[in-house]
Amino acid sequence: MTSEILYKQIKRVIIFLIGSSVVLVGCILFFTPGPAIVVIPIGLAILATEFIWAKKLLDKFKEKTLTFSKSAKDVININKLKKEIKLKAIGFVAFFVVLISLYLYFKN
């Protein structure tokens, strides 16, 4: 075994240990207060420097996060739209209440 191959193997083992430790800390943070959603991808990014499976998992995580982000934006837009509709409806009702009040006031 040459020194270059040995160096690459040691590097892979060290990256594996560091990356899996960070992912493990991220998993623990799911159950304790902390930014698990940030820590786990950092661990996967460390692992992805040497392992294809971690790169694929990180890409899938990014894809799911993007989908979730778009869904959240859609919900926010729907909530804004509902709020605008409610405000317009209240304004519409208030306008007609004032009109009817004025009509009844001047009718007598």
N, C-alpha and C positions, 0 to 999 in steps of 0.2 A: 504494500500500500504506500503510495507516494505521499509526500507531505501536502501536496495540493489537494488531493482527494480527502485526506484526513482533515485538512482545514475546512473544506466545504461541508463535510459531515458534522464537524463540531459546530460550525456556523448554523447549520440546519437545526441541530439539537437545541442550541441556545435560543434561536428564534422561536422554535416550537415551545420551549419552556416559558419564555417571556410572553409570547402571544397568548398561550393557553392560560397563563396566570391572569392576564388582563381580562380575558373573556370570562374566566371564573369569578373574578372580582365583580365584573358587570352582572353576572348571573346572581350573585349575592345581593347586589344593589337593587334587584327587582323586589326583594323582600324587605329591604331597609331603605330609609330615605337616601336617595342619591340619583345621579344621572346615568342610570343603566343604559338608556337609549343612546347615550354618547359613548360610554366606555366599551360596550361590546363591539361596535364597529371599529373602534381604535384597535382592539385586540385582533379582530379579523384582518384589519389592514396590515398589522405586523405579521400575522401568519401568511397573508397573501403575497408577501415578498418572496416566499420560498415554496408555498404550496398552492397548487392549482385549485384544489377543492375549497380552500379558504377564499380564493379570488372569486370563484363561482358563487359561494355563499354570500360574500360581500356584495356582489352584483345583484343578487336576488334581493338582499336587504335594501339596497338603494332603490330598486324597482318598486318594492312594496312601500317604501317610505314616500316615494314620489306619488304613487297611487293614493296613499293615505292623505298626503298633503293636498292633492287635487280635490279629494272628497271633502276635506275640511273647508277648503275655499268655497266649494259649492254650497255647503251647509251655511256658511257665513253669508253668502250671496242670497240664499233663500230666506234667511232670517232678516236680512236687510229689506228684501222685497216684501215680506210679511209686515214688517214694521211700517214701511211706506204705505202699504195698502190700508193698514189700520189707521194711520194718521189721516189719509185721504178720506176714509169712511167717516171718521170722527168730524173732520172738517165739513164734509157733505151734510151730515146730520145736524151739526151746529148751524150751518148756513140756513137749512130749512126750518129749524126751530126759530131762528131769528126772523125769518120771513113770515112764518105763521104767527109769531108773536106780534110783529108789526101789523099784519093784516087784521088780527083780532083787536089790537089796540085802536087802530084807526077806524075800524068798522063800527064801533060803538060810538 
